[in-house]
Amino acid sequence: ANASASPAMHPVRMLVLTPTRELADQIDQNTQNYIKNMPLRHTVLFGGVNMNKQTADLRAGCEIVIATVGRLLDHVKQKNINLSKVEIVVLDEADRMLDMGFIDDIRTIMQMLPKPRQTLLFSATFAPAIRKLAQDFMNAPQIVEVAAQNTTNANVEEHVISIDSHRKRELLERLIVDLNMNQVIVFCKTKQSADQVSRDLVRRGLSANAIHGDKSQQTRLDVLNQFKSGELRVLVATDVAARGLDIAELPFVVNYEMPTQAEDYVHRIGRTGRAGADGVAISLMDETEQKMYEAIKALTGNELPISRIEGFEPRWEQAQAEGSLKNENSPRSSSRRSEREPQERGEKNDRRASSRNERGSRYQEIPTVDASKIPPRTSSRRRGRERRTCALLQRNFGVEA
């Protein structure tokens, strides 16, 4: 570090690469706090804003640069940045960068950096592609696991509710109101869905707004600040836009739509239950999302019991059950039964009843809660309310046991 004003005395020594603007901005804010009493300069580079200030910062000299991959390459092409003195490179949320198709750009950047250097790679999941990346650009890397691979936080209660897709918005509103969700992130798969859900909630009198890739960086930052300050009750987000969001003691996360990749489920619910706080994650699952539900169970190793809400019972479950019964009552089966003795028919009926019970068992894993033992809803204790979420679902909506 050097207090000199000369740009030559402040070469880039540390480079932090991130997949999204929000994460880059969050890291930059934290960096500002870390080095406020040190003679170090820093800047953040991301798209969606004018490059002039970023260029001025780079030409003035910065020891620490936090950047998204695309915007860093823009500055490299314009020769605004010199990476020949980099000593430390950090790849944050590397799994997301690979998911977003940045692998070739990452390789291009890594090949520009000098050797020797220290390389740090952070990832919520450790897929084979991440392992390959580490092998290619790290020398005998040491693996440090804060938690087992692909696991979710033990402080987070996880609930899955089966429902018809066209009734999700109605149920979402009821969950927010009846469970006193004063601060909640709602995840959607697409930008269009995020906008629609946000508009619907606003029409119902709830303060909500959406963030996604089609909104300008300044708009996204403004919405995020409104959410952090409590001005917004509901933040609706796509997976990419929500990466790097750091909300202190966020109590609730709702998966309005299941993610397209099981790993994203881990990232989504990781927004709550941070730093030892309790959190609740509720996923709304329609008929088309059953395969993803099974993939998430396989990835995380969690049971994820499914519940149904009284008044919101999905028709697709009933249709599946009726279809199974029709197969059992086909003409071929009927002709065979007519040839059997009454005792044999009785045995067949017993087996059929047993089969129905087995089909229903996956929806009977939630224990019944004694409503008389549930504390009043007016309790102001946040953590107590979070721990009673399952009980609140039972009382307010009639979760079936």
N, C-alpha and C positions, 0 to 999 in steps of 0.2 A: 504494500500500500504506500501511496505517496500523496502528500498534500499539495504537490505542484499542480498548477493549472494547465500545464502542457499536456496535450492529448497523448503525446508519445510516452508520457509517464504513467498512463492509465490504459494499457492494452487489455484486451479481453482475456481474462484468466479463467473464468468459469462460465460455462454455457449450460443452460437448463432448457431442455426441449420438452414441450407439452403438446397434447393432441388438440386442445381447444383454447379459445380466447379467454373463457372464464377461468380456467385453471391457471393460465399464464398470469392473468391479472391478480388472482388470489396469491400466487407465489410471490409476485412482485410486491404486493402489500406487506406480506410477511417479511420479505427481504429488507424492506425499508425499516421495519422495526428492529431487525437483527443488527443492522450495520449503522444505526443512527449516530452512534458515538465513535465511528471508525472512519478513517479517511479513504473510504471506498465509494465508487460511483456505480450506479446500476441503471438499467433501463429495461423496458419490456417491449417486445415486438410481436404484434398480431395484426391480422387483417381486419377489414371493415372500418378502418380509420385512415386518415391522411398520413402519408409516410414522412412528411416534412419534419415533424418534431422528433420522430424516431431517428431520422438521418442526422439531425443536429446533435442529438445525444451521442450517437455513435462517433461522429467526427470530433466531438469534444473529449471523447475517451471514457470508457466504462469497463471496470474490471469484471462486472457481473452482468450477463445478458440472459434474460428469460425470453423464450421465443416459441411461437408455433412454427412448425416445420415449413409451411408454405411461405410465410412472411420472411423467415430467415433467408430462404433461397432467393427471394426477391431482392433483398439487400445485398446478398452475395453477387448476384448478376449485375447489380448497379455499382458494385465495388465500394459499398458504404461500410463494410465491415472486414476486419482482418482477423482471421482465426488462427494465425500461426503461433500465437503465444498461449493458447488454451492449455491449462494444466488439469482442469477437472471438467468432465462432461456428465450431465445427469439426464437420463431418459426417464421421465415421469409418466406413469400410466402407459407403459410400453405396449401392453396388450391392446389398449384402445387405439394406439397409433397404428398398430398392425391391422386391426379390424377396419380402420378407416382407409387402408390402402397406402399408407405412407412408407412401407418398407423400402422401396427403391430410393425415395428421397432421404430416408435415414441413412442408408448405405452411402449415398452421395456425400452427405454431410460428414459422416464419420471418416470417410477417406480424405477429407480436407484437413482433419485435425492432426496435430503433431504427435509423435511418440517420443518418449514415454508420456503417459497421462494417466490420471485416475478416472475410471468409468464406473458410474453408479446407475443401476437399472432397477426401477421400482415397478411392480406389477401386482394387481390383485389376484391374477390367475397365472399359472405357469404352464402354459400349453407348449407343445413341442416347438412351435414357431418361435416362442420367446427363448426357449433353451438354445435353439439354433442361433438366434441373434446374439445371445450372450457368448456362445462359443466363438462366433466370428469376430467379435470386437472386444473381447475381454481376455486377459491373460490369467489362467487358473482362477476363475472367479469363485469367491466364497458365497455360498447361499445362506441367507438369513431368513428364516420363516417366523414372522410374528404370530401367525396362526396357520393351522393346517391349510393346505391348498384347497381353494374353492369352497371354503366354509363360510358360514354367515355368523354374525356376532351373536354370542349367547345372550346379550342383553336385549335382543330384539324378539318380540313376540310375533310369530308369523301365522297369518290366517289366510285361507283360500276360500272364496265364496263362489259357488257355481250359480250362474245366472244367464238368462237369455241376453244376447248382445244389445237388443233394442231397449232393454230396461236398465242398462248400466248407469246412464246419466241420472235417472230417478233415484236409484239406490245410492249413488255417490253423494247426492245432495243430502239424503237422509243420514248417511254415515257421518258426514261433516257436521251436521247440526246435532244429531242425537248423541254423538260421542264427544261433543264439545271440542272439535278439532280447531283450535284457535290458530294453529300454524301447521300446514300440511303441504307436502309436495305430491302432486298427482302426475304420474308418468303415462305418456302416450307414445305410440309407435311412430306416428307421422306428424308433420307440421300441421296438416289440415285438421287432423283429429284434435291436436292440442288447442288450436284456435277455436274450434267448435265447442269443445268442452268448456273452455274459458268463457266464451260468450254465453253459453247456457247457464253457467253458474252465476254470472253477473245478472242475467235476466231474473234469476231466482233470488236476487238480493244479497248475494255473497260477493265479497271483495276478492276478485281473482284476476290474474293476468297470465299470459303465456310467454315463454321464451323458446326460441328455436333458431335454426340457422338462417332463416329468411329475414330475421329482424336485425337491424343495425347493431353494432357493438354498443353504442351509447344507449340505445333503447334497452338492450338486454341488461346492461349495468344498472340503469335506472330502475328497472323492474326488480332486479335482485336486491338493490338497496331498499326499495319499498317493502319487500318481503322481510328482509332482515330487521327493519325498524318496526315491524308490526303493522304497517299501513295496509299491507295486503295479507289476507288470511290464507289464500290458496295460490300456490305457484304451480302452474301446469307446464310441464317440460318434456322435451324429447330426450332421448338418452344422451346424444352428443352435447346438447346445450347444458345438461345438468352435470356434466363431468367437472370435477373440481369444486363444486359447490360445498362450502364449509359453513353450515348453519349451526350455531351453538345450541345444543340440547333440542334439536328438532324432534318433536314427539311422535309425529305420524308420517308415514309414506303410504300412498295408495297406488297400486299398479292398476290403472284403469284398463289398460291392455297389457297382456303378457308380452315380454320382449321377444325379439326375433332370434336372439341367441341366449342360451341358458346362462352364460357368464354375465350377461347384463343384469340378470336378476340379482346377482351378488353385489354388483356396483350400485344398483338402485336402492336396495334396502340398507346398504352401507351408509346412506345419507343420514339415517337415524341411528340411535344407540351409540353415539360416538363419545369418546373420552369418559367411558364409564357410566354414561347416562342411560336410562331406560328408553326403549322405543317400541313402536308398533308398526308392523308392515301388513297391509291388507291387499290381497290380490283378487281381482274380479275375473273369473274364468268363464268364457262362453264355450260353446260346442267345438269351435274351430281351434281352441287353444289347449285341448287335452294333451296332445303330443308334447307341446312345450312344457306343460305341467310335469309330465313324466320325465322329460329331459332335465328339468330343474331338480327334481327329486334325486335323479341318478347322479347329477353333478355335485350337489351339496350333501347328499346322504341324509337329508332331513325327511321326516315322515310327511310333513305338510298335510295334515288332515283337512278334508273338504267339509264345508258346512253349507247348509241351505237356509235362506231367510224366509220366514213366514210371509206370504203375500208376494214373494219374488221367486217362487219355485220355478226352475227352468223347464220349459216344455220339452226341450231336447232330451232330458233325462227320461221323462215319461215316454217319449217316442221310442227311445232305445229299449226301455223295459218292455213296451208293448210289442216291439219287433221281435224280441227274444221269445216272448210267449207265443207269437204267431208261428215261429219256426217250430216250436215244440208241438203245436196243434196242427201241423200240416196233415193233408189227407193220408200220406203214407204212414205217419205215426198213428193216426186215428184207426186205420184198418188193422194195424198190428195190435192196438189195444183191444179192439173188438174181439180178437181171437183169444185173449187171455182170460184167465179166471178172475173173479172179483178180488181175490186176495192179491194177485199180481198187480191189478189196477191200483189197489190201495198203496202197494209199495211204490209204484210209479208216481203217484200223487205225492207221497212223502218225499221222494227224491226231488220232484219239481219244486215243492215248497222249500226244500233245503237249498236248491239252486237260487231261488228268489232271495233268500236270506243272504247268500253269498254275494249276489249282485248288489245288494243294498249295504253290505258291510263297509264299503269304502266311504260311505257317507255317514257312518255311525261311530266315528272315532272321537268326536267331541263329547266330553262328559256333560251330563245335565248339571246346571248350576241352580242351587237353591236360592230363589229370588229374595227370600226373606233375610238372607245373610248378606245381601249386597248393600253397602253403605249408600246413603242418599246421593243422588246425582249432583247436588249442589256443592259437594266437597270441592275445595279449591286446591287441594294437593295434587299437583300435576303427576307425580310419579305414582301416587296411589291410584289416580284415574287410569294411567296407562296399564297398571297391573290388573285392573278390573275390566279391561277391554272385553275379554271373552264373556265375562258376566254381563256386561252392558249389551253385548250382542244378543245374549240370551233373553234379557229382560225387554229390550226395545223391539227386537225383531223376531224373537222366537226361534233362535237357532235350534235346529233339530238335533237331538242326541242319538 
